[in-house]
Amino acid sequence: MAEAIGLAIALVLSGDADLLEIVWLSLHVSLTATAIACLIGLPIGALVAIARFRGRSAVLIVMNALMGLPPVVVGLLVYLQLSRSGPLGFLGLLYTPTAMIIAQTILITPIIAALSRQVLEDLHSEYAEQFRSLCLTRMQTVQALLWDGRYALLTVGLAGFGRAVAEVGAVIIVGGNIDHLTRVMTTAIALETSKGDLPLALALGIILLVIALGVNACVQSVRMTAARHAYV
């Protein structure tokens, strides 16, 4: 074990080409999926936060339930859509990074929408009377809430990224874990461990752990920044 850990550290420090390729693809897929999920999820969360309509409680229940979507189920559904016999099979996206981005986006959009809804609903209750006095439209209210809650929403986005970069079930189904094409950190760790190549698996695990710690540090930093701005 000590030898495997030493080799893993050596791989990380040497900047192994295969290792860097896997890490780069992981970051590319997860960051792209997070950006798309934020573009979709934040407006949805804002609209649900300020709107009052019949069936809103049911919508909230569904939003919160979708936060726990099983990754393998999402992967299977995306696979069925993108497979050759599926309705989108003509696009040829199965077993490509694009398919992995689609799966991760579907997984984390409900998380971003639900978490942002809670943040923005609290803000809206605080500023509701001021918004009414200014006669703001719904869209203007959404824009104001998104801007005022930008620091808290950044933590929501970071939480979504952390969920995406650690995901394995969906991406291995739609990506196929193809070497030099769709192999990301989580799927590579699973494969290399099953093959007994512990140094590479441990090297990827170290990098994934560093990324997770970095995301948590960023979340904490953003929260402290938000607290200082709120105090000022």
C-alpha positions as a printed NumPy array, in Angstrom:
array([[  0.   ,   0.   ,   0.   ],
       [  2.794,   2.417,   0.869],
       [  4.441,   1.719,  -2.475],
       [  1.167,   2.349,  -4.329],
       [  0.672,   5.651,  -2.512],
       [  4.236,   6.685,  -3.335],
       [  3.718,   5.886,  -7.02 ],
       [  0.42 ,   7.765,  -6.984],
       [  2.053,  10.884,  -5.558],
       [  4.831,  10.564,  -8.127],
       [  2.228,  10.41 , -10.924],
       [  0.536,  13.562,  -9.646],
       [  3.79 ,  15.492,  -9.241],
       [  5.184,  14.384, -12.607],
       [  2.142,  15.644, -14.506],
       [  1.489,  12.327, -16.234],
       [ -0.135,  12.959, -19.632],
       [ -2.877,  10.337, -19.271],
       [ -3.659,  11.57 , -15.781],
       [ -3.94 ,  15.197, -16.897],
       [ -6.133,  14.201, -19.842],
       [ -8.605,  12.466, -17.531],
       [ -8.622,  15.379, -15.07 ],
       [ -9.122,  17.934, -17.846],
       [-12.059,  16.021, -19.337],
       [-13.637,  15.673, -15.883],
       [-13.39 ,  19.408, -15.239],
       [-14.612,  20.266, -18.745],
       [-17.692,  18.028, -18.459],
       [-18.602,  19.033, -14.907],
       [-18.008,  22.783, -15.331],
       [-20.012,  22.853, -18.558],
       [-22.859,  20.896, -16.974],
       [-22.816,  23.202, -13.938],
       [-22.935,  26.331, -16.105],
       [-25.895,  24.993, -18.115],
       [-27.666,  23.824, -14.955],
       [-27.251,  27.302, -13.413],
       [-28.678,  28.963, -16.532],
       [-31.726,  26.712, -16.245],
       [-32.053,  26.168, -12.523],
       [-31.501,  29.67 , -11.141],
       [-34.365,  31.327, -13.093],
       [-36.664,  28.418, -12.23 ],
       [-35.766,  28.717,  -8.563],
       [-36.308,  32.481,  -8.661],
       [-39.695,  32.23 , -10.368],
       [-40.953,  29.595,  -7.936],
       [-39.614,  31.679,  -5.043],
       [-41.67 ,  34.776,  -5.931],
       [-44.735,  33.167,  -7.513],
       [-47.846,  32.168,  -5.614],
       [-50.111,  29.809,  -7.536],
       [-52.359,  26.811,  -7.03 ],
       [-50.326,  23.645,  -6.767],
       [-47.177,  25.427,  -5.604],
       [-46.777,  23.016,  -2.689],
       [-46.812,  20.096,  -5.124],
       [-44.183,  21.829,  -7.268],
       [-41.965,  22.296,  -4.211],
       [-42.35 ,  18.637,  -3.282],
       [-41.38 ,  17.59 ,  -6.809],
       [-38.399,  19.982,  -6.856],
       [-37.095,  18.654,  -3.561],
       [-37.704,  15.039,  -4.614],
       [-35.78 ,  15.532,  -7.857],
       [-32.707,  16.512,  -5.833],
       [-32.347,  12.823,  -5.045],
       [-32.565,  11.552,  -8.616],
       [-30.707,   8.213,  -8.865],
       [-27.776,   8.768, -11.245],
       [-28.124,   5.345, -12.863],
       [-31.77 ,   6.052, -13.671],
       [-30.846,   9.375, -15.246],
       [-28.093,   7.654, -17.185],
       [-30.505,   4.991, -18.407],
       [-33.1  ,   7.557, -19.514],
       [-30.497,   9.599, -21.384],
       [-29.121,   6.41 , -22.914],
       [-32.585,   5.456, -24.208],
       [-32.986,   8.888, -25.794],
       [-29.544,   8.965, -27.415],
       [-29.209,   5.313, -28.44 ],
       [-29.457,   4.408, -32.109],
       [-33.072,   3.293, -31.7  ],
       [-33.993,   6.328, -29.571],
       [-35.616,   9.57 , -30.773],
       [-32.311,  11.465, -30.647],
       [-30.128,   8.662, -31.914],
       [-29.589,  10.418, -35.244],
       [-27.456,  13.023, -33.429],
       [-24.784,  10.438, -32.663],
       [-24.161,  11.783, -29.162],
       [-24.04 ,   8.523, -27.239],
       [-20.594,   7.702, -25.81 ],
       [-19.392,  11.282, -26.213],
       [-18.564,  14.001, -23.674],
       [-21.742,  15.795, -24.793],
       [-23.874,  12.881, -23.582],
       [-22.079,  13.033, -20.237],
       [-22.737,  16.772, -19.989],
       [-26.44 ,  16.187, -20.699],
       [-26.677,  13.53 , -17.98 ],
       [-24.881,  15.661, -15.39 ],
       [-26.996,  18.689, -16.277],
       [-30.191,  16.722, -15.689],
       [-28.823,  15.51 , -12.362],
       [-27.761,  18.845, -10.901],
       [-30.375,  21.229, -12.352],
       [-32.992,  20.175,  -9.735],
       [-30.393,  20.639,  -6.981],
       [-29.565,  24.166,  -8.127],
       [-33.238,  25.046,  -8.654],
       [-34.315,  23.788,  -5.221],
       [-31.433,  25.337,  -3.278],
       [-31.689,  28.678,  -5.091],
       [-35.45 ,  28.723,  -4.522],
       [-34.917,  28.593,  -0.761],
       [-32.256,  31.311,  -0.841],
       [-34.272,  33.633,  -3.064],
       [-37.553,  33.043,  -1.243],
       [-35.94 ,  34.243,   1.982],
       [-34.624,  37.332,   0.178],
       [-37.989,  37.998,  -1.439],
       [-39.803,  37.888,   1.883],
       [-37.335,  40.486,   3.163],
       [-37.686,  42.865,   0.203],
       [-41.274,  42.128,  -0.926],
       [-42.73 ,  45.444,   0.271],
       [-39.894,  47.422,  -1.304],
       [-40.386,  45.624,  -4.625],
       [-44.112,  46.376,  -4.534],
       [-43.492,  50.049,  -3.793],
       [-41.192,  50.242,  -6.822],
       [-43.831,  48.525,  -8.994],
       [-41.273,  46.082, -10.38 ],
       [-42.347,  43.496, -12.922],
       [-41.842,  39.83 , -12.169],
       [-38.796,  39.702, -14.425],
       [-37.286,  42.785, -12.79 ],
       [-37.896,  41.217,  -9.39 ],
       [-36.151,  38.033, -10.481],
       [-33.177,  40.024, -11.774],
       [-32.944,  42.013,  -8.545],
       [-33.095,  38.869,  -6.412],
       [-30.472,  37.07 ,  -8.488],
       [-28.113,  40.016,  -8.179],
       [-28.654,  40.607,  -4.476],
       [-28.264,  36.914,  -3.698],
       [-25.261,  36.375,  -5.975],
       [-22.89 ,  35.301,  -3.203],
       [-25.293,  32.74 ,  -1.773],
       [-26.125,  31.541,  -5.282],
       [-22.452,  31.077,  -6.004],
       [-22.329,  28.573,  -3.159],
       [-25.308,  26.84 ,  -4.764],
       [-23.398,  26.618,  -8.041],
       [-20.337,  25.248,  -6.25 ],
       [-22.508,  22.631,  -4.568],
       [-23.821,  21.627,  -7.982],
       [-20.288,  21.36 ,  -9.353],
       [-19.213,  19.239,  -6.403],
       [-22.121,  16.879,  -7.075],
       [-21.311,  16.711, -10.784],
       [-17.575,  16.09 , -10.539],
       [-18.088,  13.205,  -8.096],
       [-20.789,  11.489, -10.182],
       [-20.081,   8.081, -11.7  ],
       [-23.305,   6.146, -12.395],
       [-24.83 ,   8.236, -15.153],
       [-21.614,   9.171, -16.957],
       [-20.406,   5.591, -17.211],
       [-23.723,   4.568, -18.814],
       [-23.87 ,   7.323, -21.427],
       [-20.111,   7.836, -21.806],
       [-18.942,   4.246, -21.82 ],
       [-15.64 ,   5.052, -20.049],
       [-13.758,   5.049, -23.366],
       [-10.022,   5.686, -23.056],
       [ -8.92 ,   9.077, -24.44 ],
       [-12.547,  10.018, -25.186],
       [-14.995,   9.727, -22.279],
       [-12.895,   8.539, -19.333],
       [-13.28 ,  10.883, -16.362],
       [-11.856,  10.673, -12.863],
       [-14.667,   8.738, -11.194],
       [-15.059,   6.151, -13.943],
       [-11.281,   5.784, -14.268],
       [-10.944,   5.175, -10.518],
       [-13.577,   2.425, -10.707],
       [-11.899,   0.82 , -13.726],
       [ -8.318,   1.028, -12.486],
       [ -9.289,  -0.341,  -9.075],
       [-11.001,  -3.329, -10.7  ],
       [ -7.865,  -3.878, -12.818],
       [ -5.635,  -3.65 ,  -9.774],
       [ -3.809,  -0.54 , -11.017],
       [ -3.865,   1.149,  -7.64 ],
       [ -1.27 ,   3.894,  -8.285],
       [ -3.362,   5.523, -11.049],
       [ -6.585,   5.041,  -9.092],
       [ -5.003,   6.588,  -5.991],
       [ -3.534,   9.47 ,  -8.012],
       [ -6.964,  10.281,  -9.424],
       [ -8.463,   9.885,  -5.957],
       [ -5.962,  12.375,  -4.537],
       [ -6.826,  14.914,  -7.23 ],
       [-10.567,  14.369,  -6.737],
       [-10.13 ,  14.841,  -2.993],
       [ -8.167,  18.066,  -3.553],
       [-10.932,  19.328,  -5.851],
       [-13.575,  18.468,  -3.242],
       [-11.606,  20.279,  -0.543],
       [-11.106,  23.23 ,  -2.885],
       [-14.828,  23.45 ,  -3.596],
       [-15.614,  23.377,   0.132],
       [-12.998,  26.049,   0.781],
       [-14.528,  28.219,  -1.947],
       [-17.999,  27.745,  -0.46 ],
       [-16.745,  28.794,   2.965],
       [-14.919,  31.797,   1.491],
       [-18.027,  32.913,  -0.407],
       [-20.162,  32.572,   2.714],
       [-17.73 ,  34.709,   4.705],
       [-17.709,  37.309,   1.918],
       [-21.493,  37.341,   1.832],
       [-21.638,  37.746,   5.601],
       [-19.263,  40.719,   5.471],
       [-21.32 ,  42.386,   2.737],
       [-24.511,  41.788,   4.682],
       [-22.949,  43.307,   7.778],
       [-21.814,  46.374,   5.815]])
